[in-house]
Amino acid sequence: MSPNLATTIDGKKFMWDGQPYDSREEALRAAESYQNENFETRFVEEEGKFLVYTRRTTKEWAVATQ
């Protein structure tokens, strides 16, 4: 198995967390953990393994004024 390190889902770039999970439940637990740390997550099944892809989300945008 040679998963993509990065993938685009719904027009957004996600990075693989590097861990193939044996079950959907394990992948969901990992995804939930990342979500608690302000990551957006997606997971994909590939060759019987589940892969979790993440991307950092921001809660606030900095705005520069002059």
Residue pairs with C-beta under 8 A, 6 or more apart in sequence:
1 20
1 46
1 47
1 49
3 16
3 20
3 46
3 51
4 16
5 15
5 16
6 13
6 14
6 15
6 16
7 13
7 14
7 16
7 44
7 53
8 14
9 42
9 53
12 40
12 55
13 55
14 40
14 41
14 42
14 53
14 54
14 55
15 53
15 54
15 55
16 51
16 52
16 53
17 30
17 34
17 51
17 52
17 53
17 54
19 30
19 52
20 49
20 50
20 51
21 27
21 30
21 49
21 50
21 51
21 52
22 49
22 50
23 50
24 43
24 45
24 50
26 50
27 43
27 50
27 51
27 52
28 43
30 52
31 41
31 43
31 52
31 54
34 41
34 52
34 54
35 41
38 56
38 57
38 58
38 59
39 54
39 55
39 56
39 57
40 54
40 55
40 56
40 57
41 52
41 53
41 54
42 52
42 53
43 50
43 51
43 52
43 53
44 50
44 51
44 53
45 51
